[in-house]
Amino acid sequence: MPDHDDIPDYHGSSVPASTALPEQGSKLNILLVTRGHPFDRDAFFDVFDSNPDIQYSNVEHPAAQFMYNPEMAQKFDCYVQYDMPGVQFGADGPEYAEPPEFYKQGLRAMGEAGCPLVIMHHAAAAWPAWPEWAEIVGGQFLYTPMQSRGVERPDSGYNIDVSHRVSPVMDHPITRGIEPFDLVDEVYLSEVFEDSVIPLFTSNWTFSRDHFYSAANAVVGGQLNSNTGWDHDDGSNLVGWIKAYKNSPLVYLQFGDGPAAYNNPSYRRILAQAIQWASSAEAKAWVLEVNNT
């Protein structure tokens, strides 16, 4: 692959629109984007293989970056992201890189064109050197202390295999038929931009420093499950929301770390309904209404 500066913008991308793309049919066509964070592949992909209402194509970074433009996006009903690009872990801690300019331009153009996005779990930690991504998602997980929304913030907290209760907080096509349910999953004490999102789900976990571990202690200091020397103010208990990104409907679901979550029937139903809603005419109409208020 050529250097980023040598790659043309999305209008000049050499990737043909017909490459390995599914035919339009009765099922929703999903582009499933992965890589950048480890996951149980068999258990994860079974969530999508077992959904009778979708067909999906999986693409990984860095090749995925060529798919982010309206010309490619018109072949799909929705992009589902379970990726974490822009973070490279090394012996001295993570290194951060900005996305190439053609990717930024393509993603912005997708927003203008109204292309739906469903963002999952660790994708909130993607592109830490590009603050615009956090604004697109509506929140941000920080592996090390850095600025978020122009303010110096501590590294985020994590806690794996937490047993907590997830509850819907509004009537919406994504929450429909979902009662409060117990989930064993990873939770985050991270940045949530509550002023720019509409809540769908909350957790009954206690989102305070003593119930989480420092991300920096783990990835810089090599100390897993440690909050020694780490301080963090109390955080939001929102674990799912919707928002408008330009003209695009966007869903973020914080839950979904491993097989215990993947195999949970309520999790599967929520994700399926998130994809259905984001891909719908109703979602596009909702974005227009939001943008006109």
C-alpha positions as CSV (number, residue, x, y, z in Angstrom):
1,M,0.0,0.0,0.0
2,P,1.3,3.5,-0.8
3,D,2.0,6.1,1.9
4,H,-1.2,7.9,3.1
5,D,-0.1,11.1,1.3
6,D,0.0,9.3,-2.0
7,I,-3.5,7.8,-1.8
8,P,-6.1,9.9,-3.8
9,D,-9.2,11.1,-2.1
10,Y,-12.3,9.0,-2.3
11,H,-13.4,10.4,-5.6
12,G,-10.3,9.0,-7.1
13,S,-10.1,5.7,-5.2
14,S,-9.0,2.8,-7.4
15,V,-11.2,0.3,-5.6
16,P,-14.0,-0.6,-8.0
17,A,-17.6,-0.3,-6.7
18,S,-18.3,-3.9,-7.9
19,T,-15.5,-5.6,-5.9
20,A,-17.0,-8.4,-3.9
21,L,-20.1,-6.5,-3.1
22,P,-23.5,-8.3,-2.5
23,E,-26.4,-7.9,-4.7
24,Q,-29.4,-6.0,-3.5
25,G,-32.2,-8.2,-2.4
26,S,-34.8,-8.8,0.3
27,K,-32.2,-8.8,3.1
28,L,-30.4,-5.7,4.4
29,N,-26.9,-5.5,3.1
30,I,-24.5,-4.7,5.9
31,L,-20.8,-3.8,5.8
32,L,-19.2,-5.1,9.0
33,V,-15.9,-3.4,9.8
34,T,-13.4,-5.0,12.1
35,R,-9.8,-5.1,13.3
36,G,-7.7,-3.1,15.8
37,H,-8.9,-4.9,18.9
38,P,-9.0,-8.7,19.6
39,F,-12.3,-10.5,19.8
40,D,-13.7,-14.0,19.7
41,R,-14.3,-14.3,16.0
42,D,-16.5,-17.4,15.8
43,A,-18.8,-16.2,18.6
44,F,-19.0,-12.7,17.2
45,F,-19.7,-13.6,13.6
46,D,-22.4,-16.0,14.7
47,V,-24.4,-13.0,15.9
48,F,-24.6,-11.9,12.3
49,D,-24.7,-15.4,10.7
50,S,-27.8,-16.2,12.7
51,N,-29.7,-13.0,11.8
52,P,-32.1,-14.0,9.0
53,D,-32.8,-10.4,8.0
54,I,-29.3,-9.4,7.0
55,Q,-26.5,-10.4,4.7
56,Y,-23.1,-9.0,5.5
57,S,-19.7,-8.4,4.1
58,N,-16.7,-8.2,6.5
59,V,-13.8,-5.9,5.7
60,E,-10.8,-5.2,7.9
61,H,-8.5,-2.2,8.3
62,P,-6.6,-0.8,6.5
63,A,-8.6,-2.0,3.4
64,A,-11.8,-0.9,5.1
65,Q,-10.8,2.7,4.8
66,F,-11.3,2.6,1.0
67,M,-15.0,1.7,1.7
68,Y,-15.8,5.0,3.4
69,N,-17.3,7.1,0.7
70,P,-20.8,7.6,-0.6
71,E,-20.2,5.7,-3.8
72,M,-19.3,2.6,-1.9
73,A,-21.8,3.2,0.8
74,Q,-24.7,3.2,-1.7
75,K,-24.2,-0.6,-2.1
76,F,-25.0,-1.1,1.6
77,D,-27.9,-0.3,3.8
78,C,-25.8,0.2,6.9
79,Y,-22.2,0.2,8.2
80,V,-21.7,-1.7,11.4
81,Q,-18.4,-0.9,13.1
82,Y,-16.5,-3.2,15.6
83,D,-13.1,-1.7,14.8
84,M,-10.5,0.3,16.6
85,P,-8.1,1.9,14.1
86,G,-5.6,4.6,14.9
87,V,-4.2,2.8,18.0
88,Q,-1.0,0.8,17.9
89,F,0.1,-0.9,21.1
90,G,3.8,-1.2,21.8
91,A,6.2,-2.0,24.7
92,D,6.2,1.7,25.7
93,G,2.4,2.1,25.5
94,P,0.0,3.0,22.7
95,E,0.9,5.2,19.7
96,Y,-1.8,7.2,18.0
97,A,-2.2,8.0,14.3
98,E,-4.7,10.2,12.5
99,P,-6.7,8.6,9.6
100,P,-5.6,9.5,6.1
101,E,-7.3,12.5,4.6
102,F,-9.2,10.5,2.0
103,Y,-10.9,8.5,4.8
104,K,-11.8,11.7,6.7
105,Q,-13.3,13.3,3.5
106,G,-15.1,10.1,2.7
107,L,-16.7,9.7,6.1
108,R,-17.8,13.3,6.2
109,A,-19.3,12.9,2.7
110,M,-21.1,9.8,4.0
111,G,-22.6,11.9,6.8
112,E,-23.8,14.5,4.3
113,A,-25.3,11.7,2.2
114,G,-27.2,10.2,5.2
115,C,-25.4,6.8,5.3
116,P,-26.4,4.9,8.5
117,L,-23.9,3.9,11.1
118,V,-24.1,1.4,14.0
119,I,-21.0,1.8,16.3
120,M,-20.2,-1.0,18.8
121,H,-18.2,-1.2,22.0
122,H,-14.4,-0.5,21.5
123,A,-15.0,1.5,18.4
124,A,-15.4,4.4,20.8
125,A,-11.6,4.2,21.4
126,A,-10.8,4.5,17.7
127,W,-8.8,7.4,16.2
128,P,-7.8,9.1,19.5
129,A,-5.5,11.5,17.5
130,W,-8.6,12.7,15.5
131,P,-11.0,14.4,17.9
132,E,-13.8,14.5,15.2
133,W,-14.3,10.8,15.6
134,A,-15.3,11.1,19.2
135,E,-17.8,13.8,18.2
136,I,-19.3,11.5,15.5
137,V,-19.7,8.7,18.1
138,G,-20.9,10.9,21.0
139,G,-18.3,9.7,23.4
140,Q,-14.7,8.5,23.8
141,F,-12.7,5.8,25.6
142,L,-9.2,7.1,26.4
143,Y,-6.3,4.6,26.8
144,T,-4.0,7.3,28.2
145,P,-4.6,10.8,29.7
146,M,-5.2,13.3,26.9
147,Q,-7.6,16.0,25.8
148,S,-11.2,15.3,25.1
149,R,-13.3,18.1,23.8
150,G,-10.3,20.4,24.4
151,V,-10.1,19.5,28.1
152,E,-7.4,17.5,29.7
153,R,-8.9,14.2,30.9
154,P,-7.6,11.1,32.7
155,D,-7.4,7.8,31.0
156,S,-10.7,5.9,31.0
157,G,-11.6,3.0,33.2
158,Y,-12.6,-0.6,32.3
159,N,-14.0,-3.6,34.1
160,I,-14.3,-6.9,32.4
161,D,-17.0,-9.6,33.0
162,V,-19.2,-7.4,35.1
163,S,-22.6,-8.7,35.9
164,H,-25.0,-5.7,35.5
165,R,-28.5,-4.9,34.5
166,V,-29.2,-3.0,31.3
167,S,-32.5,-1.1,31.1
168,P,-34.2,0.8,28.2
169,V,-35.0,4.4,29.1
170,M,-37.3,5.3,26.2
171,D,-39.8,3.7,23.8
172,H,-38.0,3.4,20.5
173,P,-37.8,0.8,17.7
174,I,-34.4,-0.3,19.1
175,T,-35.7,-0.7,22.6
176,R,-39.1,-2.2,21.6
177,G,-39.8,-5.6,23.3
178,I,-36.7,-5.2,25.5
179,E,-37.2,-5.6,29.2
180,P,-34.4,-4.9,31.8
181,F,-32.0,-7.7,31.4
182,D,-28.9,-9.0,33.1
183,L,-25.7,-9.0,31.1
184,V,-22.1,-10.2,31.8
185,D,-19.9,-7.8,29.9
186,E,-17.1,-5.2,30.0
187,V,-18.2,-1.7,31.1
188,Y,-16.4,1.6,30.6
189,L,-15.8,4.7,32.8
190,S,-15.3,7.0,29.9
191,E,-16.3,10.2,28.2
192,V,-20.0,10.4,27.2
193,F,-21.1,13.6,25.5
194,E,-24.6,13.6,27.0
195,D,-25.4,16.9,25.4
196,S,-25.2,15.4,21.9
197,V,-26.9,12.0,22.3
198,I,-30.4,10.7,23.0
199,P,-30.3,7.9,25.6
200,L,-31.6,4.4,24.8
201,F,-30.1,2.2,27.6
202,T,-28.6,2.7,31.0
203,S,-26.7,0.3,33.4
204,N,-27.2,-0.2,37.1
205,W,-23.5,-0.6,37.6
206,T,-21.8,2.1,39.8
207,F,-19.8,4.3,37.4
208,S,-17.2,5.6,39.9
209,R,-13.4,5.1,40.2
210,D,-13.6,2.3,42.8
211,H,-15.5,0.1,40.4
212,F,-13.1,0.4,37.5
213,Y,-9.5,-0.1,36.5
214,S,-7.1,2.3,34.8
215,A,-6.6,1.7,31.1
216,A,-3.2,3.4,31.3
217,N,-2.0,1.2,34.1
218,A,-2.8,-1.8,31.8
219,V,-1.4,-0.6,28.5
220,V,1.5,1.5,29.7
221,G,2.4,0.1,33.1
222,G,1.5,-3.5,32.4
223,Q,-0.7,-3.7,35.5
224,L,-4.0,-5.4,34.6
225,N,-7.0,-4.7,36.8
226,S,-5.3,-1.9,38.8
227,N,-6.4,1.6,39.7
228,T,-3.3,2.4,41.8
229,G,-2.5,6.1,41.4
230,W,-5.4,6.6,39.2
231,D,-8.2,9.1,39.7
232,H,-11.4,9.6,37.7
233,D,-14.5,11.5,38.5
234,D,-17.9,9.7,38.4
235,G,-19.2,9.0,34.9
236,S,-22.3,8.5,32.9
237,N,-24.3,5.2,33.2
238,L,-25.5,5.5,29.5
239,V,-24.6,2.4,27.6
240,G,-26.6,3.0,24.4
241,W,-27.8,6.0,22.5
242,I,-28.7,7.4,19.1
243,K,-27.7,10.7,17.5
244,A,-27.5,12.4,14.2
245,Y,-24.2,12.7,12.4
246,K,-24.8,15.3,9.8
247,N,-27.7,13.7,7.8
248,S,-26.9,10.1,9.0
249,P,-28.7,8.2,11.8
250,L,-26.1,6.8,14.2
251,V,-26.5,4.2,17.0
252,Y,-23.8,3.5,19.6
253,L,-24.0,0.4,21.8
254,Q,-21.3,0.2,24.6
255,F,-22.0,-3.4,25.4
256,G,-20.6,-6.3,23.3
257,D,-17.2,-7.3,24.5
258,G,-17.2,-11.1,24.3
259,P,-19.2,-14.3,24.0
260,A,-21.1,-13.8,27.3
261,A,-22.6,-10.7,25.6
262,Y,-22.8,-12.1,22.1
263,N,-24.8,-15.0,23.2
264,N,-27.3,-13.0,25.3
265,P,-30.7,-13.0,23.5
266,S,-31.5,-9.4,24.5
267,Y,-28.2,-8.2,23.2
268,R,-28.8,-10.0,19.9
269,R,-32.3,-8.5,19.6
270,I,-31.0,-5.0,20.4
271,L,-28.3,-5.2,17.8
272,A,-30.7,-6.6,15.2
273,Q,-33.2,-3.8,15.9
274,A,-30.4,-1.2,15.8
275,I,-29.4,-2.3,12.3
276,Q,-33.1,-2.4,11.2
277,W,-33.8,1.1,12.6
278,A,-30.6,2.8,11.3
279,S,-31.3,1.4,7.8
280,S,-35.0,2.5,7.8
281,A,-36.7,5.4,6.2
282,E,-38.0,6.2,9.7
283,A,-34.5,6.8,10.9
284,K,-33.7,9.1,8.0
285,A,-36.9,11.1,8.6
286,W,-35.9,11.4,12.3
287,V,-32.5,12.9,11.3
288,L,-34.2,15.4,9.1
289,E,-36.5,16.3,12.0
290,V,-33.6,16.7,14.4
291,N,-31.7,18.8,12.0
292,N,-34.6,21.1,11.4
293,T,-35.3,21.8,15.1
